[in-house]
Amino acid sequence: MDGTRCGPPPPPSPSYATVCMCVCTYTATRAESVPGPDEICNVIKDVVELGRQINLEVDSDDVQELLDSHNEELTIDELITMREQEEEIDNHDSLDPVQLEDQMTLGNLTEALSSIEKGLTILESIDSNEERIFVTKYGIKKLLGCYEEILREKKKSLTRQTTFLQFMKPSTSK
């Protein structure tokens, strides 16, 4: 491209990360088609439009700057950082969900949820703003709902096992 801009510049530009997110969204949805040199302007317009659809303040200069940055050579530090991020992603993807679930024991979950409840009680005792406390407690309880459900299921399972074991007592008659 010759440095000409596609369209008029809109309001203040977003952060680099915001533009990256917009470009990633675009490329993920159109991965099968790589634009040629003649299509770059249309691609930039599409990315800007996608950004605006998700309420980002992005303009064609931001997208062009991002595209241009990919033509620059990376420093050793940037390459090392990229490699570390790739390894972190690979490690996260390789975590076995079943193994992680096994670490959530009845005791661990009970202790964690109890500690959070104690923390909320402390906040309630030191904060005089009742509305803030209510909103905070409600929000945290809502976020912890999935863990509360796991805890209920584990307790229910334990109760079923205990009940079943009572029926399995050895017979005392001969």
NUVORO-507097 format. One record per residue (C-alpha): residue number from 1; chain; x, y, z. Coordinates in pm, 1 decimal. Last residue first. Example, Ala and Ser with C-alpha at 12.3 -4.5 7.8 and 13.67 -1.06 7.14 Angstrom:
   i ch        u        v        w
   2  A   1367.0   -106.0    714.0
   1  A   1230.0   -450.0    780.0
END
This chain:
   i ch        u        v        w
 174  A  -2437.3  -6789.3   6029.7
 173  A  -2586.0  -6457.9   6130.4
 172  A  -2370.5  -6145.5   6167.5
 171  A  -2399.3  -6044.5   5799.0
 170  A  -2134.6  -5811.3   5672.9
 169  A  -2248.3  -5454.7   5617.8
 168  A  -2323.9  -5377.5   5251.3
 167  A  -2649.7  -5194.6   5313.8
 166  A  -2466.2  -4935.9   5520.9
 165  A  -2212.4  -4901.1   5237.5
 164  A  -2489.7  -4786.1   4999.8
 163  A  -2597.3  -4514.4   5240.9
 162  A  -2238.6  -4394.7   5277.1
 161  A  -2185.9  -4395.5   4900.0
 160  A  -2511.1  -4206.3   4840.5
 159  A  -2416.1  -3948.6   5104.0
 158  A  -2072.4  -3905.2   4943.2
 157  A  -2233.3  -3849.8   4603.5
 156  A  -2468.4  -3589.4   4747.9
 155  A  -2176.6  -3415.0   4919.1
 154  A  -1979.4  -3415.0   4591.9
 153  A  -2280.9  -3284.5   4401.3
 152  A  -2339.7  -3007.2   4655.8
 151  A  -1969.5  -2907.3   4638.1
 150  A  -1978.2  -2897.9   4256.6
 149  A  -2290.1  -2678.3   4274.9
 148  A  -2126.6  -2441.5   4525.2
 147  A  -1827.4  -2423.1   4290.2
 146  A  -2050.0  -2324.7   3996.5
 145  A  -2232.9  -2070.0   4212.6
 144  A  -1909.9  -1893.5   4308.6
 143  A  -1965.5  -1613.2   4058.6
 142  A  -2320.3  -1556.5   4186.7
 141  A  -2202.1  -1557.6   4547.3
 140  A  -1933.4  -1303.9   4453.4
 139  A  -2181.4  -1075.3   4282.7
 138  A  -2438.1  -1096.5   4563.3
 137  A  -2173.9  -1033.3   4828.7
 136  A  -2038.4   -732.1   4639.0
 135  A  -2380.6   -584.6   4561.8
 134  A  -2494.0   -625.0   4923.7
 133  A  -2169.2   -485.9   5062.8
 132  A  -2184.3   -184.1   4830.4
 131  A  -2548.1   -120.8   4925.2
 130  A  -2474.2   -147.1   5295.7
 129  A  -2197.7    115.8   5290.4
 128  A  -2064.8     98.0   5647.7
 127  A  -1774.4   -127.6   5554.1
 126  A  -1566.1   -290.1   5829.4
 125  A  -1807.2   -561.9   5946.0
 124  A  -1928.7   -648.0   5596.4
 123  A  -1573.0   -675.9   5470.6
 122  A  -1493.6   -919.8   5752.7
 121  A  -1804.6  -1124.9   5674.6
 120  A  -1706.5  -1134.6   5307.7
 119  A  -1363.3  -1265.3   5402.8
 118  A  -1518.5  -1533.9   5623.5
 117  A  -1741.4  -1639.0   5332.2
 116  A  -1435.9  -1659.6   5106.1
 115  A  -1258.7  -1875.1   5362.1
 114  A  -1563.1  -2103.5   5389.7
 113  A  -1576.3  -2141.6   5011.7
 112  A  -1210.6  -2241.0   5000.8
 111  A  -1228.8  -2477.1   5299.6
 110  A  -1541.7  -2652.5   5172.6
 109  A  -1392.8  -2687.9   4824.5
 108  A  -1066.6  -2830.1   4956.5
 107  A  -1243.2  -3069.9   5196.0
 106  A  -1486.1  -3205.0   4937.1
 105  A  -1198.6  -3250.6   4697.3
 104  A  -1140.0  -3031.8   4398.0
 103  A   -809.1  -3188.7   4297.1
 102  A  -1002.5  -3463.8   4119.2
 101  A  -1164.8  -3202.5   3892.4
 100  A   -818.6  -3095.0   3772.5
  99  A   -735.8  -3454.0   3681.9
  98  A  -1063.8  -3487.4   3492.4
  97  A   -999.1  -3158.7   3310.1
  96  A   -657.4  -3286.6   3191.0
  95  A   -421.8  -2996.1   3140.2
  94  A   -269.8  -3012.0   2791.1
  93  A   -433.5  -2689.9   2673.4
  92  A   -284.3  -2496.1   2964.5
  91  A     62.8  -2632.8   2896.8
  90  A     36.2  -2547.6   2526.1
  89  A    -83.3  -2195.0   2608.7
  88  A    204.5  -2144.8   2851.9
  87  A    449.5  -2283.1   2596.5
  86  A    317.3  -2042.4   2332.6
  85  A    346.5  -1751.2   2577.4
  84  A    705.6  -1845.8   2658.7
  83  A    787.5  -1863.4   2287.8
  82  A    634.3  -1521.0   2225.8
  81  A    830.4  -1371.8   2515.5
  80  A   1154.8  -1522.9   2385.2
  79  A   1084.9  -1387.7   2035.9
  78  A   1008.5  -1041.9   2177.2
  77  A   1330.8  -1047.1   2380.1
  76  A   1532.3  -1151.6   2073.5
  75  A   1388.7   -858.3   1881.7
  74  A   1125.0   -912.1   1616.3
  73  A   1174.8   -795.3   1261.2
  72  A    918.1   -549.9   1130.6
  71  A    663.5   -651.7    866.7
  70  A    409.3   -747.1   1133.7
  69  A    414.7   -390.3   1265.2
  68  A    282.3   -275.0    928.4
  67  A    -38.1   -474.7    978.2
  66  A    -88.9   -325.3   1322.9
  65  A    -21.5     25.2   1197.4
  64  A   -264.5    -34.4    908.8
  63  A   -531.1   -146.1   1156.9
  62  A   -480.8    160.5   1373.6
  61  A   -474.0    390.9   1071.6
  60  A   -799.0    235.4    945.8
  59  A   -984.0    337.8   1259.4
  58  A  -1081.0    171.2   1584.2
  57  A  -1303.5    289.7   1868.1
  56  A  -1438.9    -47.4   1967.6
  55  A  -1812.0   -102.1   2015.5
  54  A  -1830.9   -465.6   1901.7
  53  A  -1976.2   -363.7   1566.1
  52  A  -1717.9    -85.0   1551.3
  51  A  -1435.2   -334.0   1560.8
  50  A  -1595.2   -546.1   1292.3
  49  A  -1631.6   -234.9   1074.0
  48  A  -1265.5   -144.6   1124.6
  47  A  -1167.2   -501.2   1034.7
  46  A  -1381.3   -492.2    720.0
  45  A  -1237.3   -153.3    615.9
  44  A   -884.2   -286.6    664.1
  43  A   -969.4   -595.1    459.3
  42  A  -1114.5   -376.8    183.8
  41  A   -795.8   -167.3    173.7
  40  A   -581.7   -481.2    165.4
  39  A   -775.8   -633.5   -126.7
  38  A   -550.0   -520.4   -408.7
  37  A   -241.9   -664.2   -236.0
  36  A   -401.9  -1007.9   -206.8
  35  A   -630.0  -1110.6     78.8
  34  A   -585.0  -1447.7    246.9
  33  A   -911.6  -1638.3    240.8
  32  A   -968.9  -1950.7    450.8
  31  A   -903.1  -1774.2    779.2
  30  A  -1203.8  -1545.1    737.2
  29  A  -1374.7  -1571.9   1078.5
  28  A  -1051.5  -1621.0   1268.3
  27  A   -884.3  -1346.9   1067.6
  26  A  -1149.5  -1093.3   1159.9
  25  A  -1158.9  -1182.2   1526.1
  24  A   -780.1  -1170.7   1536.3
  23  A   -785.4   -826.7   1372.3
  22  A  -1031.1   -697.5   1633.0
  21  A   -833.8   -843.8   1919.7
  20  A   -516.1   -691.4   1781.8
  19  A   -686.8   -352.2   1758.8
  18  A   -788.5   -377.5   2122.6
  17  A   -440.0   -486.4   2227.4
  16  A   -286.0   -185.5   2053.7
  15  A   -508.4     44.9   2255.7
  14  A   -786.3    233.2   2094.7
  13  A   -760.2    541.2   1872.2
  12  A   -940.0    864.0   1941.7
  11  A  -1244.0    939.8   1720.8
  10  A  -1279.8    845.1   1348.7
   9  A  -1028.8    906.7   1067.3
   8  A  -1185.5    937.8    721.9
   7  A  -1181.5    645.6    478.8
   6  A   -903.8    412.1    366.2
   5  A   -576.4    596.8    433.1
   4  A   -305.1    636.8    177.3
   3  A     33.8    495.1    275.4
   2  A    119.8    352.8    -67.0
   1  A      0.0      0.0      0.0
END
